[in-house]
Amino acid sequence: MPLPITLNVKRFNPDSGQDSYIQEYQLDVDESDTVLDSLIHIREEIDGTLTFRCSCRSAICGSCAMRIDGKAGLACNTKISDLVSGQKTSIDVEPAGNMPVIKDLVVEFDVFWKKIRQVSPWLKHFAMPPKSEHLVPNENMLHLAGVMNCIMCGACVSDCTSLEVNSDFVGPAALAKSYRFLADPRDEANENRLLELSEPGGIWDCTRCMQCVEVCPKEVDPMGRIMLAKEMAIDMGITGNTGARHANVFASSVHHSGWLDELKLPVLTHGIFNFKEMFKLAFLGLRALKAGKIPPLIHKKRPNVAGIRQIFEKVGHK
C-alpha cells in the first residue's frame, strides 16, 4: 500500500543569490523505500534541479550522508517507514553540517579531507627499509577492525558539537583514523603523534557528547577511540597541557574525597599563575555567587569515599 509523505528538503542554489530555503515535496512511497529512493524519485519524476550525491546505494561508499530529521545518516539505508508513523508523515532533509554547502544537499568535503591529512594517516616506520616482514598478531588487527570500518562518509563530522564552535578541532573522523595508527604495532611514531594530538584542537577538545557515536553508520565509535588516545597520551607522560591536567585533577579530586572539588578543579587545571584564566574565573565566580550556584567553600569527604577508592583500584587508576 502506498505511503503518502512530505519531504521537506533544504535547498540552496549559489547562482540565485538567495539564501537557503525549505521546499516541500509530496509523494507516495512504498514502505520499503529509503530516503534516497525518495530523493531519486523527486529528481527523476518531479524536480530535475534537485542536487544530491549518491553512488553505491548499499551503505558502502558513504556519499549520500546528509541530515535526516536533524540527525546525520546515510540516505540509502534510512527507511521511510522508520521515520513516519501515526500523525508524523513529513521528513526533514538537510545537507551535512559543519561543511560548506555547494548546492542543495551537496557539501564541500575539502574541510573533511584537510583534517584527515592533518593526522598523517599512514604508517611511519623509521628503519628504512625494514630488515624483514613485520608480522602482526591476529588479535592486534582484530582490535583495529572496528575503526578500519570507517567509510569516510562524514556523518560524525556533520554532527560534531565541538566543530560547531571550534573550526580548529581536528574532528572525530580524523581522530579515529589517527587511533588506527596509534594502535598498530607496526607504527613507530606514537610519541610524536600523541604530542601533536595533545595540542589545542586535538584529542582534548572532544567534549564527549557522543553525537559521533550515535550517527556513525558503521559503529566505528570515534569518541571511544579518542578516549583511548587520551589514555595513551597520559600513560606516555604527555600531561603538560590543559586537557590532561583537567583529567588528572578531576580524577585525583574524586579519588581523594569521593566527589569533585569544583573550586579547585579550574584553578589546578589552568595554574594559579595563569593570570588571564584566573581573571576569567574570577568573573565566572562572581556570576555563580550572584546566581546562588557557588560550590561549597569547605570541601568535605563523602562518607563512602573508601568505596569510591576501591573503584579506582579496580580499574587500575594510579
GUROVEX-46645 format. One line per 10 residues: number of its first residue (from 0); their letters; for each residue x, z, y of N, C-alpha, C. Coordinates in steps of 0.2 Angstrom, whole numbers, plus 5000, padded with zeros to 4 digits. Layout:
# GUROVEX-46645
NUM> a> X:Z:Y:X:Z:Y:X:Z:Y | ...
END
This chain:
# GUROVEX-46645
0> mplpitlnvk> 5004:5000:4994:5000:5000:5000:5004:5000:5006 | 5003:4995:5011:5007:4995:5017:5007:5002:5021 | 5013:5003:5024:5013:5010:5028:5014:5008:5035 | 5009:5009:5040:5009:5007:5047:5014:5012:5050 | 5019:5010:5054:5024:5014:5058:5025:5011:5064 | 5028:5015:5069:5030:5013:5075:5038:5015:5076 | 5042:5010:5077:5049:5011:5078:5050:5011:5085 | 5053:5017:5088:5055:5017:5095:5062:5016:5095 | 5064:5010:5097:5071:5008:5097:5074:5009:5104 | 5080:5012:5105:5083:5012:5112:5087:5006:5113
10> rfnpdsgqds> 5085:5002:5118:5089:4996:5119:5093:4996:5126 | 5098:4992:5125:5102:4991:5131:5105:4984:5131 | 5104:4980:5137:5107:4974:5137:5112:4974:5144 | 5119:4974:5143:5123:4974:5148:5122:4968:5153 | 5120:4963:5151:5119:4957:5156:5113:4958:5160 | 5108:4962:5159:5102:4963:5163:5103:4967:5169 | 5108:4971:5169:5109:4975:5175:5104:4981:5175 | 5101:4982:5170:5096:4988:5169:5099:4993:5165 | 5096:4999:5166:5098:5005:5162:5094:5004:5155 | 5096:5008:5150:5093:5008:5143:5086:5010:5144
20> yiqeyqldvd> 5082:5008:5139:5075:5009:5139:5073:5009:5131 | 5067:5012:5130:5064:5013:5124:5059:5007:5123 | 5059:5003:5117:5055:4998:5116:5051:5000:5109 | 5045:4999:5109:5041:5001:5103:5039:4995:5099 | 5040:4995:5092:5038:4990:5088:5034:4993:5083 | 5028:4990:5082:5023:4992:5077:5023:4987:5071 | 5024:4990:5065:5024:4985:5059:5022:4989:5053 | 5020:4985:5048:5018:4988:5042:5024:4987:5037 | 5026:4993:5033:5032:4993:5029:5029:4995:5022 | 5033:4994:5017:5032:4997:5010:5036:5004:5010
30> esdtvldsli> 5033:5008:5006:5036:5015:5005:5043:5015:5003 | 5045:5010:5000:5052:5009:4998:5057:5007:5003 | 5054:5004:5008:5058:5001:5014:5063:5006:5017 | 5069:5004:5019:5073:5008:5023:5072:5007:5031 | 5076:5011:5035:5076:5009:5042:5079:5002:5043 | 5084:5001:5039:5087:4994:5040:5083:4989:5038 | 5079:4989:5033:5074:4984:5031:5069:4983:5037 | 5067:4988:5040:5063:4988:5046:5066:4984:5052 | 5072:4986:5053:5076:4983:5059:5077:4975:5058 | 5078:4974:5051:5079:4967:5050:5073:4963:5050
40> hireeidgtl> 5067:4966:5048:5061:4963:5049:5059:4961:5056 | 5061:4966:5061:5059:4965:5068:5063:4960:5070 | 5070:4959:5069:5074:4954:5071:5072:4947:5069 | 5070:4947:5063:5068:4940:5060:5061:4938:5061 | 5057:4943:5062:5050:4941:5062:5046:4942:5069 | 5049:4947:5073:5046:4949:5079:5050:4948:5085 | 5056:4950:5085:5060:4950:5091:5068:4948:5089 | 5069:4942:5090:5076:4940:5088:5082:4942:5093 | 5080:4946:5098:5085:4948:5103:5088:4955:5101 | 5084:4958:5096:5087:4965:5094:5093:4964:5091
50> tfrcscrsai> 5098:4969:5093:5105:4968:5091:5107:4975:5087 | 5110:4974:5081:5112:4980:5077:5118:4977:5072 | 5121:4982:5069:5126:4980:5064:5124:4981:5057 | 5125:4977:5052:5124:4979:5045:5128:4974:5041 | 5129:4976:5035:5133:4972:5030:5131:4973:5023 | 5133:4978:5020:5133:4978:5013:5126:4980:5011 | 5122:4984:5015:5115:4987:5013:5115:4991:5007 | 5121:4994:5006:5122:4998:5000:5126:5005:5001 | 5126:5007:5007:5129:5013:5009:5137:5013:5007 | 5140:5007:5008:5147:5007:5006:5151:5005:5012
60> cgscamridg> 5149:5000:5016:5153:4998:5022:5152:5003:5028 | 5147:5006:5029:5146:5011:5035:5144:5008:5041 | 5143:5001:5042:5142:4998:5048:5136:4999:5051 | 5131:5001:5047:5124:5002:5050:5123:5009:5052 | 5128:5013:5054:5127:5020:5056:5124:5020:5063 | 5119:5024:5064:5115:5025:5070:5112:5032:5070 | 5109:5033:5076:5105:5040:5076:5098:5038:5074 | 5095:5042:5069:5088:5041:5067:5084:5047:5068 | 5079:5047:5072:5076:5054:5074:5081:5059:5076 | 5086:5057:5080:5090:5062:5083:5096:5064:5079
70> kaglacntki> 5097:5061:5073:5102:5063:5069:5106:5057:5066 | 5112:5057:5066:5116:5051:5064:5115:5050:5056 | 5115:5044:5054:5115:5042:5047:5115:5035:5046 | 5115:5033:5040:5116:5025:5038:5109:5023:5038 | 5107:5018:5041:5100:5015:5041:5099:5012:5035 | 5104:5010:5031:5102:5006:5024:5100:5011:5019 | 5102:5018:5020:5100:5022:5014:5095:5028:5017 | 5092:5026:5023:5087:5031:5025:5080:5028:5024 | 5076:5031:5020:5070:5028:5018:5065:5030:5023 | 5060:5025:5025:5055:5026:5030:5050:5032:5027
80> sdlvsgqkts> 5049:5032:5021:5044:5037:5018:5047:5044:5019 | 5053:5045:5019:5056:5051:5020:5056:5054:5027 | 5054:5049:5032:5054:5051:5039:5046:5052:5042 | 5042:5049:5038:5035:5049:5041:5030:5052:5036 | 5026:5056:5038:5021:5060:5034:5015:5063:5039 | 5009:5062:5036:5004:5065:5040:5003:5062:5046 | 5003:5066:5052:5002:5063:5059:5008:5060:5061 | 5014:5061:5058:5020:5058:5061:5021:5051:5058 | 5020:5046:5062:5021:5039:5060:5026:5035:5064 | 5029:5038:5069:5034:5035:5073:5041:5037:5071
90> idvepagnmp> 5046:5033:5072:5053:5035:5071:5057:5032:5077 | 5062:5037:5079:5066:5035:5085:5073:5033:5082 | 5075:5027:5085:5081:5024:5083:5085:5023:5089 | 5091:5026:5089:5096:5025:5094:5103:5023:5092 | 5107:5021:5096:5114:5019:5094:5118:5026:5093 | 5123:5025:5089:5128:5031:5088:5130:5034:5094 | 5131:5041:5094:5133:5044:5100:5141:5045:5101 | 5143:5047:5107:5150:5048:5108:5154:5042:5108 | 5151:5036:5108:5155:5030:5109:5151:5025:5113 | 5154:5021:5118:5151:5017:5122:5146:5012:5119
100> vikdlvvefd> 5140:5011:5122:5136:5006:5119:5137:4999:5122 | 5138:4994:5117:5139:4987:5119:5133:4984:5120 | 5128:4984:5115:5121:4981:5116:5117:4984:5111 | 5111:4986:5113:5106:4989:5109:5109:4995:5104 | 5109:4993:5098:5111:4998:5093:5119:4998:5091 | 5122:4993:5094:5129:4992:5093:5134:4996:5098 | 5139:5000:5095:5143:5004:5099:5150:5001:5098 | 5154:5003:5103:5161:5001:5103:5165:5006:5099 | 5169:5004:5094:5172:5008:5089:5180:5009:5091 | 5182:5006:5097:5189:5007:5099:5191:5015:5100
110> vfwkkirqvs> 5186:5019:5102:5187:5026:5103:5188:5029:5096 | 5184:5027:5091:5185:5030:5084:5192:5028:5081 | 5194:5022:5082:5200:5020:5079:5206:5022:5082 | 5206:5023:5089:5211:5026:5093:5212:5033:5090 | 5207:5037:5089:5208:5044:5086:5211:5044:5079 | 5209:5039:5075:5211:5039:5068:5219:5037:5069 | 5221:5033:5073:5228:5031:5073:5232:5037:5076 | 5229:5041:5080:5232:5047:5083:5235:5052:5078 | 5232:5052:5072:5234:5057:5067:5239:5054:5062 | 5242:5048:5063:5247:5045:5059:5244:5044:5052
120> pwlkhfampp> 5239:5040:5050:5236:5040:5044:5239:5036:5039 | 5246:5039:5037:5249:5036:5032:5254:5041:5029 | 5257:5040:5023:5262:5044:5020:5268:5044:5024 | 5271:5050:5025:5278:5050:5028:5283:5053:5023 | 5288:5049:5021:5292:5051:5016:5299:5049:5019 | 5303:5055:5019:5310:5054:5023:5315:5051:5019 | 5315:5052:5012:5320:5049:5008:5319:5042:5007 | 5322:5037:5010:5321:5030:5010:5327:5026:5007 | 5326:5023:5002:5320:5023:4998:5320:5029:4993 | 5314:5031:4990:5314:5036:4986:5318:5034:4980
130> ksehlvpnen> 5321:5040:4977:5325:5039:4971:5321:5036:4965 | 5315:5039:4964:5311:5037:4958:5304:5037:4960 | 5300:5035:4956:5292:5035:4957:5290:5043:4958 | 5286:5044:4963:5283:5051:4963:5277:5052:4960 | 5277:5055:4954:5271:5056:4950:5267:5062:4952 | 5261:5061:4954:5257:5066:4957:5252:5069:4951 | 5252:5076:4951:5247:5079:4946:5240:5077:4947 | 5237:5076:4942:5230:5073:4942:5225:5078:4947 | 5226:5085:4946:5222:5090:4949:5223:5089:4957 | 5229:5087:4959:5230:5086:4966:5226:5080:4969
140> mlhlagvmnc> 5226:5075:4965:5222:5069:4968:5214:5070:4967 | 5212:5074:4962:5205:5076:4961:5203:5080:4968 | 5207:5084:4970:5206:5088:4976:5205:5084:4982 | 5209:5078:4982:5208:5074:4988:5203:5068:4987 | 5199:5068:4981:5194:5063:4980:5189:5063:4985 | 5187:5069:4987:5181:5070:4992:5182:5067:4998 | 5188:5069:5001:5190:5067:5008:5191:5059:5008 | 5194:5056:5002:5195:5049:5002:5189:5045:5001 | 5183:5049:5001:5176:5045:5000:5174:5043:5007 | 5178:5045:5012:5176:5043:5019:5175:5035:5020
150> imcgacvsdc> 5170:5032:5022:5169:5025:5023:5170:5023:5031 | 5172:5028:5035:5173:5026:5042:5167:5024:5046 | 5161:5027:5044:5155:5025:5047:5154:5027:5054 | 5158:5033:5056:5157:5036:5062:5151:5041:5064 | 5148:5042:5058:5142:5047:5059:5144:5054:5061 | 5149:5056:5059:5152:5063:5061:5154:5063:5068 | 5157:5057:5070:5159:5057:5077:5153:5056:5082 | 5148:5053:5080:5142:5052:5084:5139:5058:5085 | 5139:5063:5081:5135:5069:5082:5140:5075:5083 | 5146:5074:5084:5151:5080:5086:5149:5083:5092
160> tslevnsdfv> 5148:5089:5092:5146:5093:5099:5152:5094:5103 | 5158:5095:5100:5164:5096:5104:5166:5089:5107 | 5165:5084:5104:5167:5077:5108:5162:5076:5114 | 5156:5079:5113:5151:5078:5119:5154:5081:5125 | 5158:5086:5125:5160:5090:5131:5168:5089:5132 | 5171:5086:5127:5178:5086:5127:5181:5079:5124 | 5182:5074:5128:5183:5067:5125:5190:5067:5122 | 5195:5072:5124:5201:5073:5121:5201:5076:5114 | 5196:5078:5112:5196:5081:5105:5197:5075:5100 | 5201:5076:5095:5203:5071:5090:5197:5069:5086
170> gpaalaksyr> 5192:5074:5085:5186:5072:5081:5186:5073:5074 | 5181:5074:5071:5180:5076:5064:5183:5071:5059 | 5182:5064:5060:5184:5059:5056:5192:5059:5055 | 5195:5059:5061:5202:5059:5061:5205:5065:5058 | 5202:5071:5059:5205:5077:5057:5204:5077:5049 | 5198:5075:5047:5198:5075:5040:5203:5070:5036 | 5204:5064:5040:5209:5059:5037:5216:5063:5037 | 5217:5067:5043:5224:5070:5043:5225:5075:5037 | 5219:5078:5035:5220:5083:5030:5221:5079:5023 | 5219:5073:5022:5220:5069:5016:5228:5068:5015
180> fladprdean> 5232:5068:5021:5239:5068:5020:5243:5075:5020 | 5240:5079:5023:5242:5086:5023:5242:5089:5016 | 5237:5087:5012:5236:5090:5005:5239:5085:5000 | 5242:5080:5002:5245:5075:4997:5252:5077:4996 | 5254:5079:4990:5261:5082:4989:5267:5077:4990 | 5265:5070:4991:5270:5065:4992:5272:5065:4999 | 5268:5068:5004:5269:5068:5011:5274:5074:5013 | 5279:5072:5017:5284:5077:5019:5284:5079:5026 | 5279:5078:5029:5278:5079:5037:5273:5084:5039 | 5272:5089:5034:5267:5094:5036:5268:5098:5042
190> enrllelsep> 5274:5100:5043:5275:5104:5049:5274:5100:5055 | 5277:5094:5055:5276:5090:5061:5269:5088:5063 | 5265:5087:5057:5258:5085:5058:5254:5091:5060 | 5255:5097:5058:5252:5103:5060:5254:5105:5067 | 5260:5104:5069:5262:5106:5076:5258:5101:5080 | 5257:5095:5079:5253:5090:5083:5246:5092:5083 | 5243:5094:5077:5236:5095:5077:5234:5102:5080 | 5239:5106:5081:5238:5113:5084:5238:5112:5092 | 5240:5106:5095:5240:5105:5102:5232:5105:5104 | 5231:5106:5111:5224:5105:5113:5221:5098:5111
200> ggiwdctrcm> 5215:5099:5109:5212:5093:5107:5212:5092:5099 | 5216:5096:5096:5217:5096:5089:5212:5101:5085 | 5214:5103:5079:5210:5107:5075:5207:5113:5078 | 5210:5116:5083:5207:5122:5086:5201:5121:5091 | 5200:5115:5092:5195:5113:5097:5188:5112:5093 | 5188:5112:5086:5182:5111:5082:5178:5118:5083 | 5172:5117:5085:5168:5123:5086:5164:5126:5080 | 5165:5122:5074:5162:5124:5068:5154:5124:5068 | 5152:5119:5072:5144:5118:5072:5141:5115:5066 | 5145:5112:5062:5143:5109:5055:5139:5103:5056
210> qcvevcpkev> 5138:5100:5062:5135:5094:5063:5138:5088:5058 | 5145:5088:5058:5148:5083:5054:5147:5083:5047 | 5146:5090:5045:5144:5091:5038:5137:5088:5036 | 5133:5090:5041:5126:5088:5040:5125:5081:5040 | 5128:5077:5044:5127:5070:5044:5131:5065:5040 | 5136:5068:5037:5141:5063:5033:5137:5061:5027 | 5137:5054:5026:5133:5051:5020:5137:5051:5014 | 5143:5053:5014:5147:5053:5008:5150:5060:5006 | 5147:5066:5010:5149:5073:5008:5156:5074:5009 | 5159:5071:5014:5167:5072:5015:5168:5079:5017
220> dpmgrimlak> 5163:5082:5020:5164:5089:5023:5170:5089:5028 | 5170:5086:5034:5175:5086:5038:5177:5093:5041 | 5172:5097:5042:5173:5103:5045:5177:5108:5040 | 5175:5107:5034:5179:5111:5028:5186:5109:5028 | 5188:5102:5029:5195:5100:5029:5198:5103:5036 | 5195:5103:5041:5198:5106:5047:5199:5113:5046 | 5195:5117:5043:5196:5124:5042:5202:5125:5037 | 5203:5121:5032:5209:5121:5028:5215:5120:5032 | 5215:5115:5036:5221:5113:5040:5223:5119:5045 | 5218:5123:5047:5219:5129:5052:5223:5134:5047
230> emaidmgitg> 5220:5135:5041:5224:5140:5037:5231:5138:5035 | 5232:5131:5034:5239:5129:5033:5243:5130:5039 | 5241:5129:5045:5245:5130:5051:5247:5137:5052 | 5242:5142:5051:5243:5149:5051:5248:5151:5046 | 5247:5149:5040:5252:5151:5034:5259:5148:5036 | 5259:5143:5039:5266:5140:5041:5269:5143:5047 | 5265:5148:5050:5268:5151:5056:5267:5148:5063 | 5263:5143:5063:5261:5140:5069:5255:5143:5073 | 5257:5149:5076:5252:5153:5079:5253:5154:5086 | 5258:5150:5089:5259:5151:5097:5254:5147:5101
240> ntgarhanvf> 5248:5147:5099:5243:5143:5103:5236:5147:5103 | 5232:5146:5108:5226:5150:5109:5221:5150:5103 | 5220:5144:5099:5216:5144:5094:5218:5149:5088 | 5225:5149:5086:5227:5153:5081:5227:5160:5083 | 5229:5162:5089:5229:5169:5092:5222:5171:5091 | 5217:5167:5094:5210:5169:5093:5208:5171:5086 | 5210:5167:5081:5208:5168:5075:5211:5174:5072 | 5217:5175:5073:5221:5181:5071:5218:5188:5074 | 5217:5187:5081:5215:5193:5084:5207:5195:5082 | 5203:5190:5081:5197:5191:5078:5197:5195:5071
250> assvhhsgwl> 5201:5192:5067:5202:5195:5060:5204:5202:5060 | 5209:5203:5064:5213:5210:5065:5208:5215:5067 | 5204:5213:5072:5199:5217:5075:5194:5219:5070 | 5191:5215:5066:5186:5216:5061:5189:5220:5056 | 5195:5219:5054:5199:5222:5048:5200:5230:5051 | 5201:5231:5057:5203:5237:5059:5197:5242:5060 | 5192:5239:5063:5186:5243:5065:5179:5241:5061 | 5179:5236:5057:5173:5234:5054:5169:5229:5058 | 5171:5228:5064:5167:5224:5069:5171:5221:5074 | 5169:5217:5078:5173:5213:5083:5173:5217:5090
260> delklpvlth> 5179:5218:5092:5180:5221:5099:5180:5216:5104 | 5174:5215:5107:5173:5209:5111:5177:5210:5118 | 5179:5216:5120:5183:5216:5126:5190:5214:5125 | 5193:5216:5119:5200:5215:5118:5201:5207:5116 | 5196:5204:5113:5197:5198:5110:5199:5193:5115 | 5196:5192:5121:5198:5187:5125:5205:5188:5129 | 5206:5195:5130:5212:5197:5133:5218:5196:5129 | 5218:5198:5122:5223:5197:5117:5224:5190:5116 | 5219:5186:5116:5219:5179:5114:5223:5175:5119 | 5222:5176:5126:5225:5172:5131:5231:5176:5134
270> gifnfkemfk> 5232:5182:5133:5238:5186:5135:5236:5189:5142 | 5238:5195:5143:5236:5199:5149:5240:5196:5155 | 5245:5192:5154:5249:5189:5159:5247:5182:5161 | 5242:5180:5157:5239:5173:5159:5234:5174:5165 | 5237:5175:5171:5233:5177:5176:5227:5172:5178 | 5228:5165:5176:5222:5161:5178:5216:5162:5173 | 5218:5164:5167:5212:5165:5162:5209:5172:5163 | 5214:5177:5165:5211:5184:5167:5207:5184:5173 | 5208:5179:5178:5204:5179:5184:5197:5176:5182 | 5197:5171:5177:5191:5168:5175:5187:5174:5171
280> laflglralk> 5190:5178:5167:5187:5183:5163:5184:5188:5167 | 5188:5190:5173:5185:5195:5177:5178:5193:5180 | 5178:5187:5182:5171:5184:5185:5166:5184:5179 | 5168:5182:5173:5163:5182:5167:5161:5189:5166 | 5166:5194:5166:5164:5201:5165:5159:5204:5170 | 5160:5202:5176:5155:5204:5182:5148:5201:5180 | 5148:5195:5178:5141:5192:5177:5138:5195:5171 | 5142:5197:5166:5140:5201:5160:5137:5208:5162 | 5141:5211:5166:5139:5218:5168:5132:5217:5172 | 5132:5212:5176:5125:5212:5180:5119:5210:5176
290> agkipplihk> 5121:5207:5170:5115:5205:5166:5114:5210:5160 | 5118:5216:5161:5117:5221:5156:5120:5219:5149 | 5125:5214:5149:5127:5212:5142:5135:5214:5141 | 5137:5219:5145:5144:5221:5144:5145:5224:5137 | 5150:5223:5133:5151:5226:5127:5153:5234:5128 | 5153:5238:5123:5154:5245:5124:5162:5246:5126 | 5163:5250:5131:5170:5251:5133:5174:5255:5128 | 5171:5259:5124:5174:5263:5119:5172:5260:5112 | 5177:5256:5109:5176:5253:5103:5177:5258:5097 | 5171:5259:5094:5172:5264:5088:5172:5260:5081
300> krpnvagirq> 5175:5263:5076:5175:5260:5070:5168:5261:5066 | 5166:5256:5063:5160:5257:5059:5161:5261:5053 | 5155:5265:5051:5156:5269:5045:5158:5266:5039 | 5156:5259:5038:5158:5256:5032:5164:5251:5032 | 5169:5253:5037:5175:5250:5038:5179:5249:5031 | 5179:5254:5027:5183:5253:5021:5180:5247:5017 | 5174:5246:5016:5171:5241:5013:5173:5234:5016 | 5173:5234:5022:5175:5228:5026:5182:5226:5024 | 5186:5231:5024:5193:5230:5022:5194:5228:5015 | 5190:5230:5011:5190:5228:5004:5189:5220:5003
310> ifekvghk> 5184:5218:5007:5183:5211:5008:5189:5207:5010 | 5192:5209:5015:5198:5206:5017:5204:5206:5011 | 5204:5211:5008:5209:5211:5002:5207:5207:4997 | 5201:5206:4995:5198:5202:4990:5200:5194:4991 | 5199:5192:4998:5200:5185:4999:5208:5184:5001 | 5212:5189:5001:5219:5188:5001:5221:5188:5009 | 5217:5191:5013:5219:5191:5020:5225:5196:5021 | 5230:5194:5025:5236:5198:5026:5234:5202:5032
END
